[in-house]
Amino acid sequence: MERETKCIECNGFDANKESGLCDACENIELRKINGLLYLPAIGLIL
């Protein structure tokens, strides 16, 4: 019996095995700048 995995972000079905996120949530995560990447991004603006 195969169990469907739910997205950990939106609790929708069909989550990817590697990330635990569905395709829509993965696309949102890819567009975010996280953590230490803010520092070089601020340096480019200044």
Summary of the structure (lengths in Angstrom):
residues: 46
radius of gyration: 15.3
end to end distance: 56.1
largest distance: 56.1
contacts: 88
relative contact order: 0.15
helix: 43%
strand: 4%
